């Protein structure tokens, strides 16, 4: 199995960029040099590597990257700060029931 890295960069505008690579040092240098000049990270320099994890196997790493990309910023921040106990609560979607809306009632015309 090939060693891969899933990483999070903090961009100059405070947003996070999540990526996957097999060579973390090379990939970070590519981001910093704006190798792909119209990319998300190139337009938000400077960057800071704030998190990475090692994962064996490219398919597993890509799956983890896609999972993290869907997370809200607060959940990514908890991961970066090592607040793993907060992750399950941040994963739950909070739904508020609007009780002020009246549901239509069925009336019989007979």
C-alpha positions as CSV (number, residue, x, y, z in Angstrom):
1,X,0.0,0.0,0.0
2,X,1.2,3.4,-0.9
3,X,1.6,6.1,1.8
4,X,-0.6,9.1,1.1
5,X,-1.3,12.4,3.0
6,X,-4.6,14.2,3.5
7,X,-3.9,17.8,4.4
8,X,-5.5,21.1,5.3
9,X,-4.1,24.4,4.4
10,X,-5.2,27.7,6.0
11,X,-5.5,30.4,3.4
12,X,-4.8,34.1,3.9
13,X,-8.6,34.8,3.8
14,X,-9.2,32.4,6.7
15,X,-10.7,29.6,4.6
16,X,-9.4,26.1,4.5
17,X,-8.2,24.1,1.5
18,X,-8.2,20.3,1.8
19,X,-6.1,18.1,-0.5
20,X,-4.5,14.7,-0.9
21,X,-0.9,13.8,-2.1
22,X,1.8,11.2,-1.9
23,X,4.5,13.8,-1.3
24,X,3.5,16.5,1.2
25,X,6.6,18.7,1.0
26,X,6.5,18.8,-2.8
27,X,2.8,19.5,-2.9
28,X,3.0,22.3,-0.3
29,X,5.8,23.9,-2.4
30,X,3.6,23.7,-5.4
31,X,0.8,25.5,-3.6
32,X,3.2,28.2,-2.3
33,X,4.6,28.8,-5.7
34,X,1.1,29.1,-7.3
35,X,2.0,26.4,-9.8
36,X,-1.6,26.4,-10.9
37,X,-2.1,30.2,-11.0
38,X,-5.9,30.2,-11.2
39,X,-6.4,27.6,-8.5
40,X,-8.2,28.2,-5.2
41,X,-5.0,28.3,-3.1
42,X,-3.0,30.4,-5.6
43,X,-5.5,33.2,-5.2
44,X,-5.2,33.0,-1.4
45,X,-1.5,33.2,-0.6
46,X,0.2,33.0,1.8
47,X,-0.7,29.5,3.0
48,X,-0.1,27.6,6.2
49,X,-0.1,23.8,6.6
50,X,-2.3,23.3,9.6
51,X,-3.1,19.6,9.5
52,X,-2.1,16.4,7.9
53,X,-2.6,12.7,8.4
54,X,-1.0,9.7,6.9
55,X,-3.2,7.2,5.1
56,X,-2.3,4.0,3.3
57,X,-3.8,3.6,-0.1
58,X,-4.9,6.3,-2.6
59,X,-8.5,5.3,-2.6
60,X,-8.8,5.5,1.1
61,X,-7.0,8.8,1.2
62,X,-9.3,10.3,-1.5
63,X,-12.3,9.1,0.4
64,X,-11.1,10.8,3.5
65,X,-10.3,14.0,1.6
66,X,-13.8,14.1,0.1
67,X,-15.3,13.6,3.5
68,X,-13.4,16.4,5.1
69,X,-14.1,18.8,2.2
70,X,-17.8,18.4,3.0
71,X,-17.4,19.5,6.6
72,X,-18.2,22.9,7.9
73,X,-15.4,25.2,8.9
74,X,-16.1,24.7,12.6
75,X,-15.7,20.9,12.2
76,X,-12.4,21.3,10.2
77,X,-11.2,23.6,13.0
78,X,-12.0,21.0,15.6
79,X,-10.0,18.4,13.7
80,X,-7.0,20.8,13.2
81,X,-7.1,21.7,17.0
82,X,-7.2,18.0,17.9
83,X,-10.7,18.3,19.5
84,X,-11.7,14.9,18.3
85,X,-14.4,14.6,21.0
86,X,-16.2,17.5,19.4
87,X,-16.4,15.9,15.9
88,X,-19.5,13.8,16.4
89,X,-21.5,16.7,17.7
90,X,-20.4,18.9,14.8
91,X,-21.4,16.2,12.4
92,X,-25.0,16.3,13.4
93,X,-27.2,18.6,11.4
94,X,-29.4,20.7,13.6
95,X,-32.9,21.1,12.3
96,X,-35.3,23.6,13.8
97,X,-39.0,22.8,13.5
98,X,-40.9,25.9,12.5
99,X,-44.1,25.7,14.5
100,X,-45.3,29.1,13.4
101,X,-46.3,27.9,10.0
102,X,-49.9,26.6,9.8
103,X,-50.5,23.5,7.9
104,X,-53.4,23.4,5.5
105,X,-56.5,21.7,6.9
106,X,-58.8,19.5,4.9
107,X,-62.4,20.6,4.9
108,X,-65.2,18.5,3.6
109,X,-67.7,20.3,1.3
110,X,-70.6,17.8,2.2
